[in-house]
């Protein structure tokens, strides 16, 4: 299983299906970071449903650090994903994604992807020039629109959405650059509810991302995401069918959140 890619494509509506959203993406542009801070770390466990039983298949860990790059203040965010050693003989995954995000504009300046998935290896290096609206990769120079995001920066950027501005069933569109293409994407807001996870019971914000039809996921809005209904907006539960079976991703530990996790109503077993 492609553990980190599953989380990233799932996380906050990061689909790769080139379908135009009905609205423009102005509401998604110009957001400021109010949700995370230097030193934040969040760990997830990916469960795979086998014959009605969910088994622990791997982990994904996300870190955010405040750094300097080219005399600019940036958030260096890293996502590491791997299968558990007991599953490596079936399909070994060692994935690492990195994004360097301008702290003022919250737009990415650089994106790195280094993946090893069952022997398939790929390295990607993207430099964004937001003043010239270009993305430079090993394949060439590509024009990109304003407010462009990469697959990892979009996760952190979207955590700053004020969901109170939206009504149930509203679409929140945005644009992302991946594999040398620009994609029009959206997440559909589904309101608020209480959710029980492996970690505990949360007040949560619920939405569905549009997903690409491919080797892992079915197309359409079949994945469901719940993020904490507090200032942090961290994903606490994701569920989705996949080509064979289904997955469940739960937040299992955190460190140095910007705000208290006030959405947590009860720890599991507490």
C-alpha positions in Angstrom: 0.0 0.0 0.0 1.2 3.5 -0.8 0.9 4.8 2.7 1.9 8.4 2.5 0.3 9.0 -0.9 -2.9 7.6 0.4 -2.8 10.1 3.2 -1.8 13.0 0.9 -4.4 12.3 -1.8 -7.0 11.8 0.9 -6.0 14.4 3.5 -7.7 17.6 2.7 -9.3 17.0 -0.6 -6.2 16.5 -2.7 -7.7 14.8 -5.7 -6.1 14.6 -9.1 -9.2 14.5 -11.3 -9.1 17.4 -13.9 -12.7 18.6 -13.5 -13.6 22.3 -13.2 -15.2 23.3 -9.9 -18.4 25.4 -10.3 -16.9 28.4 -8.4 -13.7 30.3 -8.7 -10.8 29.8 -6.2 -10.6 33.4 -4.9 -11.9 32.3 -1.5 -9.0 29.9 -1.2 -6.4 32.5 -2.0 -4.9 34.9 0.5 -5.4 32.8 3.7 -3.0 33.4 6.5 -1.6 30.7 8.8 -3.7 30.6 12.0 -3.7 26.8 12.5 -0.2 25.4 13.0 3.2 26.5 14.4 6.9 25.7 14.4 7.6 22.3 15.9 4.2 20.7 15.3 4.2 16.9 14.8 1.3 14.7 14.0 1.4 10.9 13.6 -1.2 8.7 11.8 -1.8 5.0 11.6 -3.2 3.6 8.3 -5.5 0.6 8.7 -6.4 -1.7 5.9 -9.7 -3.6 5.9 -9.1 -7.3 5.2 -12.3 -9.5 5.3 -14.0 -7.0 7.6 -11.1 -6.7 10.0 -8.9 -3.6 10.0 -5.2 -4.3 10.4 -2.4 -1.8 11.1 -0.6 -1.5 7.8 1.7 1.5 8.2 2.3 5.0 9.6 2.5 8.6 8.3 4.3 11.3 10.3 4.0 15.1 9.5 6.4 17.7 10.9 6.5 21.5 10.5 9.5 23.7 11.3 10.3 27.4 10.9 13.4 27.9 8.8 15.1 30.4 6.4 15.5 29.8 2.7 16.9 32.4 0.2 16.6 35.1 3.0 12.9 34.3 3.4 11.1 32.8 6.3 9.5 29.5 5.4 7.7 26.6 7.0 9.5 23.4 6.1 6.9 20.7 6.3 7.8 17.0 5.9 5.6 14.0 5.4 7.2 10.6 6.0 5.2 7.4 5.2 6.2 3.7 5.6 4.7 0.3 5.8 5.2 -1.7 9.0 8.2 -4.1 8.8 5.8 -7.1 8.9 4.2 -5.9 5.6 7.4 -4.9 3.8 7.7 -8.4 2.2 4.3 -7.8 0.6 4.8 -4.1 -0.6 7.5 -2.1 1.0 7.0 1.7 1.1 9.4 4.4 2.1 8.0 7.8 1.0 9.1 11.3 1.8 7.5 14.6 0.7 8.8 18.0 1.6 7.4 21.5 1.0 8.9 24.9 1.8 6.1 27.4 2.3 6.5 31.2 2.4 5.2 32.2 5.8 3.7 35.5 4.5 1.8 34.2 1.4 1.5 30.6 2.4 2.4 29.6 -1.1 5.1 26.9 -1.8 8.6 27.9 -2.9 10.0 24.4 -3.3 8.6 20.9 -3.4 10.5 17.6 -3.1 9.2 14.1 -3.5 11.4 11.0 -2.9 9.4 7.7 -3.0 10.2 4.1 -3.0 7.1 2.0 -3.4 7.5 -1.7 -4.0 10.7 -1.1 -5.9 9.3 1.8 -7.9 11.4 4.8 -7.2 10.8 8.4 -8.1 12.5 11.7 -7.2 10.8 15.1 -8.0 12.2 18.6 -7.4 10.0 21.6 -8.1 10.9 25.3 -7.7 8.0 27.8 -7.8 8.6 31.4 -8.9 5.3 33.0 -7.8 6.2 36.4 -9.2 6.6 34.9 -12.7 3.8 32.3 -12.2 6.1 29.4 -13.2 7.1 26.0 -11.8 10.5 24.7 -12.8 11.0 20.9 -12.8 13.5 18.5 -14.3 11.1 18.3 -17.3 11.0 22.0 -18.0 9.3 25.3 -17.1 5.5 25.4 -16.6 3.1 28.2 -16.3 1.0 28.1 -13.1 -1.8 30.4 -11.9 -1.9 32.6 -8.8 -2.3 30.8 -5.5 -0.9 27.5 -6.8 -0.2 24.8 -4.2 1.7 21.5 -4.2 0.3 18.3 -2.8 1.8 18.8 0.7 1.5 22.6 1.0 -2.2 22.3 0.1 -2.8 20.2 3.2 -1.4 22.8 5.5 -2.9 25.7 3.6 -6.4 24.2 3.7 -6.2 23.8 7.5 -6.7 27.6 7.6 -10.1 27.5 5.9 -12.9 29.2 7.9 -15.5 26.5 7.5 -18.0 28.7 9.3 -18.2 30.8 6.1 -19.7 27.9 4.2 -23.0 26.1 4.0 -23.5 22.3 3.8 -22.8 21.0 0.3 -20.7 24.1 -0.7 -17.6 23.4 -2.8 -14.3 25.0 -1.9 -12.1 24.9 -5.0 -8.4 25.4 -5.4 -5.5 24.6 -7.9 -2.6 22.3 -7.4 0.6 21.5 -9.4 1.6 17.9 -9.5 3.5 15.7 -12.1 4.0 18.8 -14.3 0.3 19.6 -14.6 -2.1 22.1 -13.0 -5.3 20.5 -11.6 -8.6 22.2 -10.7 -9.9 20.6 -7.5 -12.3 21.1 -4.7 -13.5 19.8 -1.4 -17.3 19.5 -0.5 -18.2 20.8 2.9 -20.6 18.4 4.7 -21.1 20.2 8.1 -20.1 19.2 11.6 -20.6 16.0 13.6 -19.1 14.0 16.5 -16.8 11.2 15.4 -15.2 8.3 17.3 -11.7 7.3 16.3 -9.0 4.9 17.6 -7.7 7.9 19.6 -10.9 9.2 21.0 -14.2 11.1 20.5 -14.0 14.4 18.7 -16.2 17.3 17.6 -15.3 17.4 13.9 -15.7 19.2 10.6 -16.7 16.8 7.8 -16.1 17.0 4.1 -15.5 14.9 1.0 -12.7 15.4 -1.6 -13.0 14.7 -5.3 -10.7 11.7 -6.1 -9.0 10.5 -9.2 -10.0 7.1 -10.5 -6.8 5.0 -10.6 -5.1 2.0 -9.3 -5.9 2.6 -5.7 -9.0 4.8 -5.4 -12.3 4.8 -7.1 -13.3 8.1 -8.7 -15.7 10.6 -7.4 -16.5 11.7 -3.8 -16.3 8.4 -2.0 -13.7 9.4 0.6 -14.7 11.1 3.8 -12.5 13.3 6.0 -13.0 14.6 9.5 -10.8 17.4 10.9 -10.8 18.7 14.5 -13.4 21.4 15.1 -11.0 23.7 16.9 -8.3 26.2 15.8 -5.8 23.4 14.8 -8.0 21.8 12.1 -6.0 18.6 12.1 -7.4 15.5 10.3 -8.5 13.0 12.9 -10.1 10.4 10.8 -10.2 9.5 7.0 -12.2 6.7 5.5 -12.2 5.5 1.9 -12.9 2.5 -0.3 -10.0 1.4 -2.5 -9.8 -0.9 -5.4 -9.7 -3.9 -3.1 -11.1 -3.4 0.4 -11.0 -0.1 2.2 -8.7 2.0 4.4 -9.1 4.0 7.6 -6.5 6.6 8.8 -6.6 7.8 12.4 -4.6 10.5 14.2 -2.8 8.7 17.0 -0.4 11.2 18.5 0.5 14.9 18.3 3.0 17.4 19.7 3.3 21.1 19.9 -0.1 22.0 18.4 -0.8 25.7 18.1 -3.9 25.5 20.3 -5.3 23.1 22.9 -7.1 20.1 21.2 -10.4 21.4 22.6 -12.4 19.3 20.1 -11.4 16.1 21.9 -14.4 15.1 24.0 -13.1 11.9 25.4 -10.0 9.7 25.1 -10.6 6.2 23.9 -10.9 4.1 27.1 -11.0 7.2 29.2 
